[in-house]
Amino acid sequence: MRRVGILTSGGDCQGLNAAIRGLGKSLLNEFGKDITIYGIEDGYRGLIEGNYHKMTSHDFSGIINLGGTILGTSRQPFKLMRIADENSGDKVQNMKDNYKKMKLDCLVVLGGNGTHKTANLLSEEGLHIVTLPKTIDNDIWGTDITFGFQSAVDVAANVLDCIHTTATSHGRIFIIEIMGHKVGWLTLFAGIAGSADAILLPEIPYSIESIAKMIERRSKAGKRFSILAVAEGAISQEEAKLSKKELKAKRAGENYPSVSYRLAKELENATGHEIRVTVPGHIQRGGSPCPFDRVLATRFGAAAAQLIKQKKYGYMVAMRNHVIVPVPLKEVAGKLKSVPNECKIIQTARDIGICFGD
C-alpha cells in the first residue's frame, strides 16, 4: 500500500486544482486500491498542525477548470520554519511527526520559491518529497515555465486591452501595475501581449527622464495616449544604488500606496500630462486556469506520479525545452529565475519600440 500526501503552499494561482487532479488520477490509475492519498489542508500549516483528510476519486473530478485550491493554502515563511513559537512549537519536528503519523511514502508539494526552500529542508531531514512548480511569477529556477503564469498573463493582458479603449478616448496616460515584486516575467509578457508602450521591470532600473521622453515623442507624433506596464517591484536608477535597508527607509518615508502612484506623480511633474493608475491586483491570480495551464498542470501532476512509482524522491517536476524532466530539489531551492537583460524577448520588445525606461 502506497501512501501519498498532497499540499499546496504560498500564494494561490490558476492550475493548482488541475495539478492535484493530474496527480490524483494518475496515482489511482497506477496503483488502484493499493494507494491512499491524503489531502493536507492549508499548506505547511496543515502539516504542522496535523490537519488532513483522505481523498477519494470523487475529489479529483470536476476540478480541472476550478481556480484556487481545494486543499486551501497559507504562507509559512521559510525563515521562521526553524523558530519555535507558542502555537506550533518546533515546526519542522511537527511536520516530520505528522508525515510519520500518516505513514507517508511521499509528500507532494505544490508551490513557489519559499515553498521549495521548505520542501528541500524536509527532504534534507529525510522525508520523501516531490514538488510541482506553481507561481504566476514564473520565477522558479530550473523550469522554463510554471503553471499559473500563462493564466495570469492572459488576465493582465486583458486589463491592458481594456485600458486602451478608455486611454484612447480620453487621451490619457495610464500606468497598469502588474504583480511581480522581484522579477518581471509577468509584466514583460503581458506588456508585449497588451501592446504597452513602456514596460518597467525590477531587473531594469528606470529613469523618469527616459520615460518622459518616450511620452513626449508619442505626443509629438500625434499619439493621444500612452500605456505603461509596471511591475510592482520596479525601481528607479537612483533607488538601485541604495542598500535594501536604505531603500526600505526611503519607501517608508513616502506617502504612496505603491511604485505606480509615485511614478505617476513624478511623470505628471515631468510631462504636464494627466496620468491614471490601475492596479488589477489579485484578479491576476484568480479565476479559471487557461487551457494551456490546464494541460501543463496535468502533465506535471502525471509526471510526479511516475516519480513516486519509481521511488525517485527529492525532485521537482520541470519543463525544459518542451520536455518534462525531474530537477534535483537541492538545485532549485533558494534560487530565483530573473529576467536577464540579454533575454531575446526583451530584444524583441525593443525592436518594436517598447521603452524599458533605461
DRENBADO-305139 format. One record per residue (C-alpha): residue in one letter; residue number from 1; x, y, z. Coordinates in Angstrom, 1 decimal. Layout:
<recs>
[a,NUM,[X,Y,Z]];
...
</recs>
This chain:
<recs>
[m,1,[0.0,0.0,0.0]];
[r,2,[1.4,3.4,-1.1]];
[r,3,[0.6,6.5,1.0]];
[v,4,[0.9,9.9,-0.6]];
[g,5,[0.2,13.3,0.9]];
[i,6,[-0.5,16.4,-1.2]];
[l,7,[-0.3,20.1,-0.1]];
[t,8,[-0.5,23.5,-1.8]];
[s,9,[1.5,26.3,-0.2]];
[g,10,[2.1,30.0,-0.6]];
[g,11,[0.1,32.3,-2.9]];
[d,12,[-2.7,30.6,-4.8]];
[c,13,[-2.8,30.6,-8.6]];
[q,14,[-4.7,29.1,-11.5]];
[g,15,[-3.9,25.5,-12.3]];
[l,16,[-3.5,24.2,-8.7]];
[n,17,[-6.6,22.0,-8.9]];
[a,18,[-5.7,20.8,-12.4]];
[a,19,[-2.3,19.7,-11.0]];
[i,20,[-4.0,18.0,-8.0]];
[r,21,[-6.3,16.2,-10.4]];
[g,22,[-3.5,15.1,-12.7]];
[l,23,[-1.6,13.7,-9.8]];
[g,24,[-4.5,12.1,-8.1]];
[k,25,[-6.0,10.5,-11.2]];
[s,26,[-2.5,9.2,-12.3]];
[l,27,[-1.9,7.7,-8.9]];
[l,28,[-5.3,6.0,-8.8]];
[n,29,[-4.8,4.6,-12.3]];
[e,30,[-1.3,3.4,-11.5]];
[f,31,[-1.9,1.8,-8.1]];
[g,32,[-5.7,1.3,-7.9]];
[k,33,[-6.8,0.1,-4.5]];
[d,34,[-3.1,0.0,-3.4]];
[i,35,[-2.9,3.8,-2.8]];
[t,36,[-4.1,6.1,-0.1]];
[i,37,[-4.0,9.8,-0.8]];
[y,38,[-4.1,12.4,2.0]];
[g,39,[-5.0,16.0,1.3]];
[i,40,[-3.2,18.2,3.7]];
[e,41,[-5.2,21.4,4.5]];
[d,42,[-3.9,24.9,4.2]];
[g,43,[-0.4,24.2,3.1]];
[y,44,[2.5,23.7,5.5]];
[r,45,[0.3,24.9,8.4]];
[g,46,[-1.8,21.8,8.0]];
[l,47,[1.3,19.6,8.0]];
[i,48,[2.5,21.4,11.2]];
[e,49,[-0.9,21.2,13.0]];
[g,50,[-1.9,17.8,11.7]];
[n,51,[-4.9,18.8,9.6]];
[y,52,[-5.5,16.4,6.8]];
[h,53,[-8.1,14.1,5.3]];
[k,54,[-8.2,11.1,3.0]];
[m,55,[-9.1,11.8,-0.6]];
[t,56,[-11.1,9.6,-3.0]];
[s,57,[-11.6,9.6,-6.7]];
[h,58,[-14.5,11.9,-6.3]];
[d,59,[-12.2,14.7,-5.0]];
[f,60,[-10.3,14.7,-8.3]];
[s,61,[-13.4,15.0,-10.6]];
[g,62,[-14.7,18.3,-12.0]];
[i,63,[-11.9,20.5,-10.8]];
[i,64,[-9.6,20.9,-13.8]];
[n,65,[-11.2,24.3,-14.6]];
[l,66,[-11.6,25.4,-11.0]];
[g,67,[-9.4,28.3,-9.7]];
[g,68,[-7.8,28.4,-6.3]];
[t,69,[-7.0,25.2,-4.5]];
[i,70,[-9.5,22.7,-3.0]];
[l,71,[-6.9,22.0,-0.2]];
[g,72,[-6.5,25.6,0.9]];
[t,73,[-3.2,27.3,1.3]];
[s,74,[-1.2,29.6,3.6]];
[r,75,[2.1,31.4,3.7]];
[q,76,[4.6,30.0,6.1]];
[p,77,[7.8,32.0,5.8]];
[f,78,[10.9,29.8,5.4]];
[k,79,[13.0,32.0,7.7]];
[l,80,[10.6,31.2,10.5]];
[m,81,[10.4,27.4,10.0]];
[r,82,[13.2,26.7,12.5]];
[i,83,[11.9,29.2,15.0]];
[a,84,[9.6,27.7,17.6]];
[d,85,[6.5,29.6,18.7]];
[e,86,[3.8,29.2,21.4]];
[n,87,[1.3,27.9,18.9]];
[s,88,[3.3,25.4,16.9]];
[g,89,[6.4,24.7,18.9]];
[d,90,[9.1,23.0,16.7]];
[k,91,[7.5,23.4,13.3]];
[v,92,[10.0,21.1,11.5]];
[q,93,[9.6,18.4,14.0]];
[n,94,[5.8,18.7,13.9]];
[m,95,[5.9,18.2,10.1]];
[k,96,[8.1,15.2,10.4]];
[d,97,[5.9,13.7,13.1]];
[n,98,[2.7,14.2,11.1]];
[y,99,[4.4,12.7,8.0]];
[k,100,[5.2,9.6,10.0]];
[k,101,[1.7,9.6,11.6]];
[m,102,[0.2,9.4,8.1]];
[k,103,[2.8,6.7,7.3]];
[l,104,[3.5,8.5,4.0]];
[d,105,[5.8,7.1,1.3]];
[c,106,[5.9,10.5,-0.3]];
[l,107,[4.8,14.1,0.2]];
[v,108,[3.9,16.1,-3.0]];
[v,109,[4.3,19.8,-2.6]];
[l,110,[2.8,22.4,-5.0]];
[g,111,[4.4,25.8,-4.5]];
[g,112,[6.7,28.6,-5.4]];
[n,113,[10.1,29.8,-4.3]];
[g,114,[9.6,29.9,-0.5]];
[t,115,[7.7,26.6,-0.6]];
[h,116,[10.5,24.9,-2.4]];
[k,117,[13.0,26.0,0.2]];
[t,118,[10.9,24.4,2.9]];
[a,119,[10.4,21.3,0.7]];
[n,120,[14.2,21.0,0.3]];
[l,121,[14.6,21.4,4.1]];
[l,122,[12.2,18.5,4.6]];
[s,123,[14.0,16.4,2.0]];
[e,124,[17.3,17.0,3.8]];
[e,125,[15.5,15.9,7.0]];
[g,126,[14.9,12.6,5.4]];
[l,127,[11.3,12.9,4.1]];
[h,128,[10.5,11.7,0.6]];
[i,129,[9.5,14.8,-1.3]];
[v,130,[8.4,15.6,-4.9]];
[t,131,[7.4,19.1,-5.9]];
[l,132,[5.5,20.9,-8.7]];
[p,133,[6.4,24.5,-9.7]];
[k,134,[3.4,26.9,-9.4]];
[t,135,[3.5,30.7,-9.5]];
[i,136,[2.2,33.5,-11.6]];
[d,137,[5.7,35.0,-11.5]];
[n,138,[7.4,32.2,-13.5]];
[d,139,[10.5,32.8,-11.3]];
[i,140,[11.3,29.3,-10.1]];
[w,141,[14.8,28.2,-11.1]];
[g,142,[15.1,25.0,-13.1]];
[t,143,[11.9,25.1,-15.2]];
[d,144,[11.2,27.1,-18.3]];
[i,145,[7.6,27.8,-17.2]];
[t,146,[5.4,27.3,-14.1]];
[f,147,[1.7,26.7,-14.1]];
[g,148,[-0.3,29.7,-13.3]];
[f,149,[1.9,32.0,-15.3]];
[q,150,[0.1,31.9,-18.6]];
[s,151,[-3.3,32.3,-17.0]];
[a,152,[-2.0,35.4,-15.2]];
[v,153,[-0.5,36.8,-18.4]];
[d,154,[-4.0,36.4,-20.0]];
[v,155,[-5.7,38.3,-17.2]];
[a,156,[-3.1,41.1,-17.2]];
[a,157,[-3.1,41.4,-21.0]];
[n,158,[-6.9,41.7,-21.0]];
[v,159,[-6.6,44.5,-18.5]];
[l,160,[-4.2,46.3,-20.8]];
[d,161,[-6.6,45.7,-23.7]];
[c,162,[-9.5,47.2,-21.8]];
[i,163,[-7.5,50.2,-20.7]];
[h,164,[-6.5,51.0,-24.3]];
[t,165,[-10.1,52.0,-25.2]];
[t,166,[-10.5,54.4,-22.3]];
[a,167,[-7.0,55.8,-22.7]];
[t,168,[-7.7,56.5,-26.4]];
[s,169,[-11.0,58.1,-25.7]];
[h,170,[-9.7,60.5,-23.0]];
[g,171,[-6.2,61.0,-24.4]];
[r,172,[-4.6,60.0,-21.1]];
[i,173,[-1.5,58.2,-19.9]];
[f,174,[-2.3,55.0,-17.9]];
[i,175,[0.0,53.1,-15.6]];
[i,176,[-1.0,49.4,-15.1]];
[e,177,[0.6,47.9,-12.1]];
[i,178,[1.3,44.2,-12.6]];
[m,179,[2.2,41.7,-10.0]];
[g,180,[5.9,40.8,-9.6]];
[h,181,[8.0,42.1,-6.6]];
[k,182,[11.3,40.6,-7.6]];
[v,183,[11.1,39.5,-11.2]];
[g,184,[9.3,40.9,-14.3]];
[w,185,[8.4,37.9,-16.4]];
[l,186,[4.6,38.5,-16.0]];
[t,187,[4.9,42.2,-16.7]];
[l,188,[7.2,41.5,-19.7]];
[f,189,[4.8,39.0,-21.4]];
[a,190,[1.6,40.9,-20.5]];
[g,191,[3.1,44.2,-21.6]];
[i,192,[4.1,42.8,-25.0]];
[a,193,[0.7,41.0,-25.5]];
[g,194,[-1.2,44.0,-24.3]];
[s,195,[0.6,46.5,-26.6]];
[a,196,[2.2,48.5,-23.8]];
[d,197,[4.3,51.5,-24.8]];
[a,198,[6.6,51.1,-21.9]];
[i,199,[7.5,48.1,-19.7]];
[l,200,[9.2,48.7,-16.3]];
[l,201,[10.8,45.6,-14.7]];
[p,202,[12.6,45.1,-11.4]];
[e,203,[15.6,43.9,-13.4]];
[i,204,[16.0,47.1,-15.4]];
[p,205,[16.0,50.2,-13.2]];
[y,206,[14.2,53.1,-14.9]];
[s,207,[14.8,56.8,-15.2]];
[i,208,[11.9,59.3,-15.2]];
[e,209,[13.7,61.3,-17.9]];
[s,210,[13.7,58.3,-20.3]];
[i,211,[10.0,57.6,-19.8]];
[a,212,[9.1,61.3,-20.1]];
[k,213,[11.0,61.5,-23.4]];
[m,214,[9.0,58.5,-24.7]];
[i,215,[5.7,60.1,-23.8]];
[e,216,[6.7,63.4,-25.5]];
[r,217,[7.8,61.5,-28.6]];
[r,218,[4.5,59.8,-28.8]];
[s,219,[2.7,63.1,-28.2]];
[k,220,[4.6,64.9,-31.0]];
[a,221,[3.8,62.0,-33.3]];
[g,222,[0.1,62.6,-32.7]];
[k,223,[-0.4,59.7,-30.2]];
[r,224,[-3.0,61.0,-27.7]];
[f,225,[-2.2,58.3,-25.1]];
[s,226,[0.5,56.1,-23.7]];
[i,227,[0.2,52.8,-21.7]];
[l,228,[2.9,51.8,-19.2]];
[a,229,[3.0,48.2,-17.8]];
[v,230,[4.8,48.5,-14.5]];
[a,231,[5.9,45.6,-12.3]];
[e,232,[5.1,46.2,-8.6]];
[g,233,[8.8,45.7,-7.8]];
[a,234,[10.1,48.2,-10.4]];
[i,235,[12.8,50.6,-9.1]];
[s,236,[14.4,53.8,-10.3]];
[q,237,[18.1,54.0,-11.2]];
[e,238,[18.6,56.1,-8.1]];
[e,239,[16.9,53.5,-5.9]];
[a,240,[19.0,50.8,-7.5]];
[k,241,[22.1,52.4,-5.9]];
[l,242,[20.7,52.1,-2.4]];
[s,243,[21.1,49.2,0.0]];
[k,244,[18.0,47.1,0.9]];
[k,245,[17.9,48.9,4.3]];
[e,246,[18.2,52.3,2.7]];
[l,247,[15.5,51.5,0.1]];
[k,248,[13.1,50.3,2.7]];
[a,249,[13.6,53.5,4.7]];
[k,250,[13.1,55.6,1.6]];
[r,251,[9.8,53.9,0.7]];
[a,252,[8.6,54.1,4.3]];
[g,253,[9.0,57.9,4.2]];
[e,254,[6.9,58.2,1.1]];
[n,255,[3.2,58.6,1.2]];
[y,256,[2.4,56.4,-1.9]];
[p,257,[0.4,53.1,-1.9]];
[s,258,[2.8,51.6,-4.4]];
[v,259,[5.5,52.3,-7.0]];
[s,260,[2.9,53.2,-9.7]];
[y,261,[1.4,56.1,-7.7]];
[r,262,[4.9,57.6,-7.1]];
[l,263,[5.8,57.1,-10.8]];
[a,264,[2.5,58.8,-11.8]];
[k,265,[3.2,61.9,-9.7]];
[e,266,[6.8,62.2,-11.0]];
[l,267,[5.7,61.8,-14.6]];
[e,268,[2.9,64.4,-14.2]];
[n,269,[5.5,66.8,-12.9]];
[a,270,[7.9,66.0,-15.7]];
[t,271,[5.4,66.0,-18.6]];
[g,272,[2.4,68.0,-17.5]];
[h,273,[0.1,65.2,-18.8]];
[e,274,[-2.8,63.7,-16.8]];
[i,275,[-2.0,60.2,-15.6]];
[r,276,[-4.2,57.4,-14.2]];
[v,277,[-3.2,54.3,-12.3]];
[t,278,[-4.9,50.9,-12.5]];
[v,279,[-3.9,48.1,-10.1]];
[p,280,[-5.6,44.8,-11.1]];
[g,281,[-4.0,43.1,-8.1]];
[h,282,[-5.2,39.7,-7.0]];
[i,283,[-7.6,39.2,-10.0]];
[q,284,[-4.3,38.2,-11.8]];
[r,285,[-4.3,35.1,-9.5]];
[g,286,[-8.0,34.3,-9.7]];
[g,287,[-10.5,32.7,-12.0]];
[s,288,[-10.2,29.6,-14.1]];
[p,289,[-6.9,28.4,-15.5]];
[c,290,[-6.5,28.9,-19.2]];
[p,291,[-6.3,25.7,-21.4]];
[f,292,[-2.5,25.9,-21.6]];
[d,293,[-2.2,25.8,-17.8]];
[r,294,[-4.7,23.0,-17.5]];
[v,295,[-2.6,20.9,-19.8]];
[l,296,[0.7,21.9,-18.2]];
[a,297,[-0.5,21.3,-14.7]];
[t,298,[-2.0,17.9,-15.7]];
[r,299,[1.4,16.9,-17.3]];
[f,300,[3.2,18.0,-14.1]];
[g,301,[0.9,16.0,-11.9]];
[a,302,[1.1,12.9,-14.0]];
[a,303,[4.9,13.2,-14.1]];
[a,304,[5.0,13.4,-10.3]];
[a,305,[3.0,10.2,-10.1]];
[q,306,[5.6,8.5,-12.2]];
[l,307,[8.4,9.7,-9.9]];
[i,308,[6.5,8.2,-7.0]];
[k,309,[6.1,4.9,-8.9]];
[q,310,[9.9,4.9,-9.5]];
[k,311,[10.5,5.9,-5.8]];
[k,312,[12.5,8.8,-7.2]];
[y,313,[12.3,11.4,-4.4]];
[g,314,[13.9,14.8,-3.8]];
[y,315,[13.0,16.2,-7.2]];
[m,316,[10.9,19.0,-8.7]];
[v,317,[9.0,18.3,-11.9]];
[a,318,[10.0,20.8,-14.5]];
[m,319,[9.6,21.8,-18.1]];
[r,320,[12.8,22.2,-20.1]];
[n,321,[12.8,22.7,-23.9]];
[h,322,[9.2,21.4,-24.0]];
[v,323,[10.1,18.2,-22.2]];
[i,324,[9.0,17.2,-18.7]];
[v,325,[12.1,16.4,-16.6]];
[p,326,[13.0,15.9,-12.9]];
[v,327,[15.3,18.5,-11.4]];
[p,328,[17.0,17.9,-8.0]];
[l,329,[15.4,20.0,-5.3]];
[k,330,[18.8,21.0,-3.9]];
[e,331,[19.5,22.7,-7.2]];
[v,332,[16.2,24.6,-7.1]];
[a,333,[15.9,25.8,-3.5]];
[g,334,[16.9,29.4,-2.8]];
[k,335,[17.4,30.3,-6.5]];
[l,336,[15.5,32.9,-8.4]];
[k,337,[14.9,32.9,-12.2]];
[s,338,[15.1,36.6,-13.1]];
[v,339,[14.7,38.2,-16.5]];
[p,340,[18.2,38.5,-18.0]];
[n,341,[18.9,41.8,-19.7]];
[e,342,[20.1,39.9,-22.8]];
[c,343,[16.8,38.0,-22.9]];
[k,344,[15.7,37.6,-26.5]];
[i,345,[12.1,38.6,-25.7]];
[i,346,[13.4,41.9,-24.3]];
[q,347,[15.3,42.5,-27.6]];
[t,348,[12.1,41.7,-29.5]];
[a,349,[10.2,44.3,-27.4]];
[r,350,[13.0,46.9,-28.0]];
[d,351,[12.9,46.1,-31.7]];
[i,352,[9.2,47.1,-31.9]];
[g,353,[9.9,50.3,-30.0]];
[i,354,[8.8,49.4,-26.4]];
[c,355,[10.6,51.6,-23.8]];
[f,356,[12.1,50.0,-20.7]];
[g,357,[13.0,53.3,-19.1]];
[d,358,[16.7,52.7,-19.2]];
</recs>
